[in-house]
Amino acid sequence: MSGYNYLTREGYNRLKNELEELKTKGRADVARAIAEAREKGDLSENAEYDAAKDAQGMLELKINDLEKTLANARILDESQLDGSKVTVLSNVTIKNVKTGKKLTYKLVSESEADLKAKRISVKSPMGQGLLGKAVGEIAVVETPNGNIEFEVVNISLA
């Protein structure tokens, strides 16, 4: 998985649309803010100008990051994935060995991760612990409070 960003078609399209928005509207908004700040006089003492230039730098960094992500993107077709082991785009139900509590997560790329939607990154400690495991296997996840063991209860791609 090194070097590539594995994305769903939906995630790829979302990032592509965000990039287009930043390149068009985002750049226009920043240019307008810089122009307005310039009109206010001495640039050496103009906090608005400095803030607008900083915003421009942050915007360009974000554009650059998105371009890199998309350049290294590999779009995954869920129908081609192996459902016998935990992979990117797997829905995996796990049970905490100690507490018996069950949780279900979908493993996704970093850019698609959203804990509220139960979508965790394959690069997170939980994602790393689960990758490659089959039903019945134990995944050990390192946390600041020590290792936690999870049993893989179910794997699905739907």
C-alpha positions in Angstrom: 0.0 0.0 0.0 3.0 2.3 0.2 2.9 5.4 -1.9 -0.6 5.0 -3.2 -3.8 6.6 -2.0 -6.6 4.0 -2.4 -9.9 5.7 -2.9 -13.4 4.9 -3.7 -14.8 6.5 -6.9 -17.0 8.7 -4.6 -13.9 9.8 -2.6 -11.9 10.5 -5.7 -14.6 12.6 -7.2 -15.1 14.5 -4.0 -11.4 15.4 -3.8 -11.3 16.3 -7.5 -14.2 18.7 -7.0 -12.7 20.2 -3.9 -9.4 20.8 -5.8 -11.3 22.5 -8.7 -13.2 24.7 -6.2 -9.9 25.8 -4.5 -8.2 26.5 -7.9 -11.0 28.7 -9.2 -13.1 30.3 -6.4 -10.5 29.9 -3.7 -7.7 31.6 -5.7 -10.1 34.3 -6.8 -11.2 35.0 -3.2 -7.6 35.2 -2.0 -6.5 37.5 -4.9 -9.4 39.8 -4.1 -8.5 39.9 -0.4 -4.8 40.8 -1.3 -6.0 43.5 -3.7 -8.3 45.0 -1.1 -5.5 45.0 1.6 -3.1 46.6 -0.9 -5.4 49.5 -1.4 -5.3 50.3 2.3 -1.8 51.8 2.2 1.6 51.0 3.6 2.2 47.2 3.2 4.9 47.1 5.9 2.3 47.9 8.6 -0.7 46.3 7.0 -1.9 43.3 9.0 -4.7 42.6 6.6 -2.2 42.3 3.7 0.0 39.9 5.8 -3.1 37.8 6.7 -4.2 37.7 3.1 -0.7 36.6 2.0 -0.7 33.9 4.7 -4.1 32.7 3.5 -2.7 32.5 0.0 0.2 30.4 1.2 -2.1 28.0 3.0 -4.4 27.7 0.0 -1.5 26.8 -2.3 -0.3 24.2 0.2 -3.8 22.6 0.3 -4.0 22.7 -3.5 -0.5 21.0 -3.7 -1.5 18.3 -1.2 -4.7 17.5 -3.1 -2.8 17.4 -6.4 -0.3 14.9 -4.8 -3.1 12.8 -3.4 -5.0 12.6 -6.7 -1.7 12.0 -8.6 -1.1 8.9 -6.4 -4.7 7.8 -6.3 -5.8 4.3 -7.2 -9.5 3.9 -7.5 -10.7 0.6 -6.0 -13.6 -1.4 -7.4 -15.2 -3.1 -4.4 -16.4 -6.0 -6.6 -12.7 -6.9 -7.2 -11.7 -7.1 -3.5 -11.1 -10.3 -1.5 -13.7 -10.5 1.3 -11.9 -13.2 3.2 -9.4 -10.8 4.8 -9.6 -7.3 6.0 -8.6 -4.9 3.2 -9.2 -1.3 2.2 -13.0 -0.8 1.8 -13.8 -3.8 4.1 -16.6 -3.4 6.6 -15.3 -5.2 9.6 -17.2 -6.1 12.8 -14.8 -6.6 15.7 -15.3 -7.6 19.3 -13.2 -6.2 22.1 -11.8 -9.5 23.7 -11.8 -7.9 27.2 -15.2 -6.2 27.3 -17.1 -8.2 24.6 -18.3 -4.9 23.0 -18.9 -5.2 19.2 -18.1 -2.4 16.8 -18.3 -2.2 13.0 -16.0 0.0 10.9 -15.2 0.5 7.2 -11.5 0.8 6.4 -10.8 3.6 4.0 -7.9 5.9 2.9 -6.8 8.7 5.2 -8.6 11.3 3.1 -11.9 9.5 3.4 -11.7 8.7 7.1 -14.6 10.0 9.3 -14.9 8.5 12.8 -18.4 9.8 13.2 -19.4 7.8 10.1 -17.4 4.8 11.4 -14.9 5.1 8.5 -11.4 4.6 9.8 -8.1 5.1 8.0 -6.1 2.1 7.1 -3.1 4.0 8.4 -4.6 4.5 11.8 -3.4 2.2 14.6 -6.8 0.4 14.5 -6.6 0.1 10.7 -3.0 -1.2 10.8 -4.0 -3.8 13.4 -7.0 -5.1 11.4 -5.4 -5.2 7.9 -4.9 -8.7 6.6 -6.9 -10.4 9.4 -9.5 -13.1 8.7 -12.7 -13.9 10.7 -11.8 -15.4 14.0 -8.3 -13.9 14.2 -7.2 -11.5 16.9 -6.0 -8.0 16.0 -3.7 -6.4 18.6 -4.0 -2.6 18.5 -1.5 -0.4 20.3 -3.0 2.5 22.3 -1.4 4.9 24.7 -3.0 2.9 27.5 -1.6 -0.4 26.3 -2.5 -3.0 23.8 -6.2 -3.9 23.1 -7.2 -7.2 21.5 -10.1 -7.3 19.1 -11.5 -10.5 17.5 -12.6 -10.1 13.9 -16.2 -11.3 13.9 -17.3 -10.5 10.4 -15.9 -9.0 7.1 -18.1 -7.7 4.3 -17.6 -5.5 1.3 -21.2 -4.3 1.1 
